[in-house]
Amino acid sequence: MNYKAVIFDMDGLLIDSEPLWREAGKETLALFGKNLTTEQYKTSTGLRTEEWVEHWFRFFDIDMVHATEATQTIIRKATEKIDVQGCLMEGALQVLQVVRNLSLPIGLATSSPLSLVETVLKKLGDANPFDAITSAEFLPYGKPHPQVYLDCAEALGVEPFECIAFEDSFNGMIAAKAARMKCIVVPAQEEFNQKKWYAADLIFKSLNDFGENEVKGLLIN
C-alpha cells in the first residue's frame, strides 16, 4: 500500500536522551536508598515517567505517597540534563529532511512531557519539520498503549494504517503496532540482535541507513 505519513518517536530515536533519563531516574531512586541497574532500566524504556515511577516504586516497595514528587523530580532532572548535554542522534536531521523533501506530513508521538519536547525542538532549530506533535503526558495511558499514535494520525489527517512509525524502544514498538501502523525500529546498538524486535516490520542499526531511496521503498511496500 501507499503510506501517507511518517511519525517519529523522540527519546532515543531523534535525540540521544536515554542515558540522561537513566541518570535522572537512578539519581531519584537513590534518594530512597534504591539502586537501579542499567539492565533493569532497559526493561522500562519507552514508559511515561509517571508509569515508570509506579513500576519501580512497586518493584522496590517504595511508598507510593512519594510517587508524584519523584515523577516531577525525574522530569526536572532529565530536562536540565538534555538541555545541556543532549545531542541529536546520527542521521536524525537527514531522515527528517528526506521525508520533508517527499512532501509527506510528519508527526512526533512521544511519552515525554511537552516541556521536554520544546527543549528538543530548540536543538532542531530551523530543521523542525513536524506538522503535528502529540504527547502522552495527559493521556490516561502512555506507551505501550497506542493512544498517542492514534492521536498523532488524527492530527495529521490520515488513518493510522496509512502511517509508518519510527521507534527505538520495545514499548514504543508495541504502541505503534497496536495502532496498526507499520513500525520501523532503530534500537540501541547493544540490543539490536534481541528476538523481541521480531514483531517490528523492519529493523535498522541507524537512522543513517535511510536515504531517499530507502524511504521511498518503505512507502510503497
C-alpha beads as a LAMMPS data file, in Angstrom:
LAMMPS data file: protein, C-alpha beads

221 atoms
220 bonds

1 atom types
1 bond types

-500.0 500.0 xlo xhi
-500.0 500.0 ylo yhi
-500.0 500.0 zlo zhi

Masses

1 110.0

Atoms # bond

1 1 1 0.000 0.000 0.000
2 1 1 0.982 3.635 -0.282
3 1 1 1.687 5.203 3.084
4 1 1 0.678 8.820 3.587
5 1 1 2.530 9.994 6.715
6 1 1 5.558 9.282 8.877
7 1 1 5.517 9.538 12.673
8 1 1 8.647 9.609 14.813
9 1 1 9.263 8.813 18.448
10 1 1 11.623 11.270 20.152
11 1 1 13.749 9.993 23.071
12 1 1 16.413 7.532 21.995
13 1 1 15.441 7.860 18.340
14 1 1 15.898 11.515 17.362
15 1 1 17.862 12.621 20.416
16 1 1 20.356 10.650 22.483
17 1 1 18.467 11.228 25.707
18 1 1 18.024 7.732 27.150
19 1 1 21.332 7.807 29.101
20 1 1 20.244 11.119 30.603
21 1 1 16.795 9.818 31.517
22 1 1 18.546 6.824 33.094
23 1 1 20.756 9.149 35.161
24 1 1 17.730 11.158 36.298
25 1 1 15.831 8.011 37.254
26 1 1 18.756 6.407 39.082
27 1 1 19.509 9.627 40.976
28 1 1 15.878 9.934 42.051
29 1 1 15.580 6.320 43.191
30 1 1 18.858 6.746 45.085
31 1 1 17.088 9.372 47.210
32 1 1 15.010 6.467 48.515
33 1 1 18.048 4.258 49.042
34 1 1 17.482 2.131 45.932
35 1 1 19.999 1.250 43.229
36 1 1 18.654 0.790 39.699
37 1 1 20.974 -1.130 37.374
38 1 1 21.386 -0.328 33.688
39 1 1 19.915 -3.711 32.752
40 1 1 16.868 -3.048 34.911
41 1 1 16.419 0.362 33.335
42 1 1 16.384 -1.117 29.833
43 1 1 13.274 -3.137 30.668
44 1 1 11.265 0.051 31.234
45 1 1 12.367 2.336 28.373
46 1 1 9.505 3.937 26.490
47 1 1 7.241 4.218 29.520
48 1 1 5.815 7.569 30.508
49 1 1 7.599 8.917 33.597
50 1 1 4.543 8.540 35.803
51 1 1 4.234 4.882 34.847
52 1 1 7.999 4.377 35.079
53 1 1 7.914 5.630 38.687
54 1 1 4.935 3.459 39.560
55 1 1 6.656 0.405 38.085
56 1 1 9.909 0.828 40.013
57 1 1 8.260 2.035 43.221
58 1 1 6.272 -1.190 43.309
59 1 1 9.351 -3.238 42.415
60 1 1 11.417 -1.646 45.197
61 1 1 8.466 -1.423 47.614
62 1 1 8.661 2.369 47.952
63 1 1 5.636 4.138 49.448
64 1 1 3.523 5.460 46.547
65 1 1 2.810 8.617 48.537
66 1 1 6.121 9.898 47.170
67 1 1 5.371 8.989 43.522
68 1 1 4.174 12.392 42.308
69 1 1 7.164 14.172 43.795
70 1 1 9.534 11.598 42.309
71 1 1 7.936 11.956 38.863
72 1 1 8.384 15.724 38.951
73 1 1 11.981 15.342 40.121
74 1 1 12.864 12.957 37.292
75 1 1 11.300 15.194 34.639
76 1 1 13.103 18.250 36.004
77 1 1 16.446 16.469 36.184
78 1 1 16.086 14.901 32.736
79 1 1 15.035 18.164 31.101
80 1 1 18.007 20.001 32.613
81 1 1 20.420 17.269 31.514
82 1 1 19.017 17.066 27.978
83 1 1 19.060 20.843 27.592
84 1 1 22.782 20.940 28.436
85 1 1 24.074 17.568 27.214
86 1 1 21.521 16.168 24.781
87 1 1 22.696 15.614 21.187
88 1 1 20.697 14.692 18.118
89 1 1 21.144 11.088 17.004
90 1 1 23.268 10.463 13.935
91 1 1 21.078 10.559 10.845
92 1 1 18.153 12.322 12.568
93 1 1 18.359 15.518 10.535
94 1 1 18.968 13.513 7.373
95 1 1 15.898 11.285 7.636
96 1 1 13.656 14.192 8.656
97 1 1 14.808 16.162 5.626
98 1 1 14.319 13.194 3.304
99 1 1 10.710 12.763 4.452
100 1 1 10.104 16.504 4.165
101 1 1 11.505 16.504 0.607
102 1 1 8.920 13.856 -0.299
103 1 1 6.174 16.293 0.807
104 1 1 4.837 13.877 3.412
105 1 1 3.238 15.079 6.643
106 1 1 5.457 14.337 9.647
107 1 1 4.343 13.698 13.201
108 1 1 6.025 13.338 16.575
109 1 1 4.474 10.956 19.120
110 1 1 6.241 10.858 22.461
111 1 1 5.726 9.678 26.017
112 1 1 7.673 12.695 27.263
113 1 1 6.019 15.897 28.521
114 1 1 5.591 18.824 26.140
115 1 1 8.060 20.879 28.180
116 1 1 10.795 18.451 27.131
117 1 1 9.566 18.438 23.537
118 1 1 10.157 22.194 23.465
119 1 1 13.728 21.641 24.703
120 1 1 14.392 19.133 21.920
121 1 1 12.779 21.309 19.242
122 1 1 15.214 24.081 20.138
123 1 1 18.027 21.719 19.201
124 1 1 16.412 21.128 15.807
125 1 1 16.179 24.865 15.222
126 1 1 15.010 25.709 11.705
127 1 1 15.080 21.989 10.877
128 1 1 11.878 21.400 12.903
129 1 1 9.661 19.608 10.368
130 1 1 6.697 18.471 12.449
131 1 1 3.144 19.047 11.255
132 1 1 1.693 17.508 14.418
133 1 1 3.089 16.788 17.877
134 1 1 1.337 14.581 20.410
135 1 1 2.405 13.710 23.931
136 1 1 1.118 11.051 26.294
137 1 1 1.696 13.461 29.199
138 1 1 -2.008 13.935 29.977
139 1 1 -3.434 10.765 28.440
140 1 1 -4.907 8.053 30.665
141 1 1 -2.156 5.698 29.457
142 1 1 1.226 6.109 27.802
143 1 1 3.089 3.692 25.549
144 1 1 2.731 0.726 25.064
145 1 1 -0.882 1.935 24.805
146 1 1 -1.431 3.172 21.221
147 1 1 -3.402 6.347 22.027
148 1 1 -0.546 8.808 21.472
149 1 1 -0.020 7.341 17.981
150 1 1 -3.740 7.336 17.210
151 1 1 -3.947 10.987 18.269
152 1 1 -0.984 11.871 16.060
153 1 1 -2.509 10.203 12.987
154 1 1 -5.763 12.056 13.595
155 1 1 -3.902 15.370 13.917
156 1 1 -2.151 14.655 10.612
157 1 1 -5.475 13.897 8.922
158 1 1 -4.629 10.293 7.981
159 1 1 -5.733 6.845 9.057
160 1 1 -3.395 5.021 11.468
161 1 1 -2.826 2.169 8.987
162 1 1 -1.578 4.754 6.476
163 1 1 1.352 5.685 8.740
164 1 1 4.902 4.494 9.154
165 1 1 6.201 4.847 12.711
166 1 1 9.872 5.039 13.680
167 1 1 10.684 3.736 17.170
168 1 1 13.653 2.685 19.283
169 1 1 12.002 1.045 22.301
170 1 1 10.026 -2.158 22.790
171 1 1 7.133 -0.346 24.457
172 1 1 7.050 2.166 21.610
173 1 1 7.048 -0.607 19.009
174 1 1 4.093 -2.283 20.723
175 1 1 2.224 1.046 20.782
176 1 1 2.787 1.645 17.073
177 1 1 1.797 -1.900 16.108
178 1 1 -1.304 -1.705 18.300
179 1 1 -2.239 1.441 16.383
180 1 1 -2.000 -0.675 13.172
181 1 1 0.977 1.272 11.859
182 1 1 3.987 -0.093 10.023
183 1 1 6.803 0.098 12.565
184 1 1 10.478 0.600 11.773
185 1 1 12.703 0.013 14.796
186 1 1 16.170 1.513 15.321
187 1 1 17.156 0.032 18.700
188 1 1 20.202 0.730 20.820
189 1 1 23.247 -0.976 19.332
190 1 1 23.663 -3.430 22.202
191 1 1 20.031 -4.574 21.825
192 1 1 19.984 -4.937 18.045
193 1 1 20.084 -8.758 17.923
194 1 1 17.422 -9.395 20.546
195 1 1 14.450 -11.508 19.495
196 1 1 11.935 -9.036 20.909
197 1 1 12.274 -6.943 17.744
198 1 1 10.777 -9.712 15.590
199 1 1 7.398 -8.001 15.948
200 1 1 8.717 -4.968 14.045
201 1 1 8.165 -4.696 10.299
202 1 1 11.791 -3.695 9.758
203 1 1 14.823 -3.150 11.967
204 1 1 17.829 -0.963 11.180
205 1 1 21.041 -0.185 13.000
206 1 1 20.999 3.587 12.440
207 1 1 18.961 6.425 11.023
208 1 1 21.954 6.900 8.740
209 1 1 20.604 3.914 6.797
210 1 1 17.717 5.995 5.485
211 1 1 18.264 7.940 2.295
212 1 1 15.622 8.979 -0.222
213 1 1 15.616 5.581 -1.974
214 1 1 15.165 3.708 1.319
215 1 1 12.284 5.919 2.458
216 1 1 10.574 5.695 -0.942
217 1 1 10.928 1.925 -0.760
218 1 1 9.194 1.869 2.619
219 1 1 6.307 3.971 1.363
220 1 1 5.285 1.621 -1.435
221 1 1 5.679 -1.704 0.405

Bonds

1 1 1 2
2 1 2 3
3 1 3 4
4 1 4 5
5 1 5 6
6 1 6 7
7 1 7 8
8 1 8 9
9 1 9 10
10 1 10 11
11 1 11 12
12 1 12 13
13 1 13 14
14 1 14 15
15 1 15 16
16 1 16 17
17 1 17 18
18 1 18 19
19 1 19 20
20 1 20 21
21 1 21 22
22 1 22 23
23 1 23 24
24 1 24 25
25 1 25 26
26 1 26 27
27 1 27 28
28 1 28 29
29 1 29 30
30 1 30 31
31 1 31 32
32 1 32 33
33 1 33 34
34 1 34 35
35 1 35 36
36 1 36 37
37 1 37 38
38 1 38 39
39 1 39 40
40 1 40 41
41 1 41 42
42 1 42 43
43 1 43 44
44 1 44 45
45 1 45 46
46 1 46 47
47 1 47 48
48 1 48 49
49 1 49 50
50 1 50 51
51 1 51 52
52 1 52 53
53 1 53 54
54 1 54 55
55 1 55 56
56 1 56 57
57 1 57 58
58 1 58 59
59 1 59 60
60 1 60 61
61 1 61 62
62 1 62 63
63 1 63 64
64 1 64 65
65 1 65 66
66 1 66 67
67 1 67 68
68 1 68 69
69 1 69 70
70 1 70 71
71 1 71 72
72 1 72 73
73 1 73 74
74 1 74 75
75 1 75 76
76 1 76 77
77 1 77 78
78 1 78 79
79 1 79 80
80 1 80 81
81 1 81 82
82 1 82 83
83 1 83 84
84 1 84 85
85 1 85 86
86 1 86 87
87 1 87 88
88 1 88 89
89 1 89 90
90 1 90 91
91 1 91 92
92 1 92 93
93 1 93 94
94 1 94 95
95 1 95 96
96 1 96 97
97 1 97 98
98 1 98 99
99 1 99 100
100 1 100 101
101 1 101 102
102 1 102 103
103 1 103 104
104 1 104 105
105 1 105 106
106 1 106 107
107 1 107 108
108 1 108 109
109 1 109 110
110 1 110 111
111 1 111 112
112 1 112 113
113 1 113 114
114 1 114 115
115 1 115 116
116 1 116 117
117 1 117 118
118 1 118 119
119 1 119 120
120 1 120 121
121 1 121 122
122 1 122 123
123 1 123 124
124 1 124 125
125 1 125 126
126 1 126 127
127 1 127 128
128 1 128 129
129 1 129 130
130 1 130 131
131 1 131 132
132 1 132 133
133 1 133 134
134 1 134 135
135 1 135 136
136 1 136 137
137 1 137 138
138 1 138 139
139 1 139 140
140 1 140 141
141 1 141 142
142 1 142 143
143 1 143 144
144 1 144 145
145 1 145 146
146 1 146 147
147 1 147 148
148 1 148 149
149 1 149 150
150 1 150 151
151 1 151 152
152 1 152 153
153 1 153 154
154 1 154 155
155 1 155 156
156 1 156 157
157 1 157 158
158 1 158 159
159 1 159 160
160 1 160 161
161 1 161 162
162 1 162 163
163 1 163 164
164 1 164 165
165 1 165 166
166 1 166 167
167 1 167 168
168 1 168 169
169 1 169 170
170 1 170 171
171 1 171 172
172 1 172 173
173 1 173 174
174 1 174 175
175 1 175 176
176 1 176 177
177 1 177 178
178 1 178 179
179 1 179 180
180 1 180 181
181 1 181 182
182 1 182 183
183 1 183 184
184 1 184 185
185 1 185 186
186 1 186 187
187 1 187 188
188 1 188 189
189 1 189 190
190 1 190 191
191 1 191 192
192 1 192 193
193 1 193 194
194 1 194 195
195 1 195 196
196 1 196 197
197 1 197 198
198 1 198 199
199 1 199 200
200 1 200 201
201 1 201 202
202 1 202 203
203 1 203 204
204 1 204 205
205 1 205 206
206 1 206 207
207 1 207 208
208 1 208 209
209 1 209 210
210 1 210 211
211 1 211 212
212 1 212 213
213 1 213 214
214 1 214 215
215 1 215 216
216 1 216 217
217 1 217 218
218 1 218 219
219 1 219 220
220 1 220 221
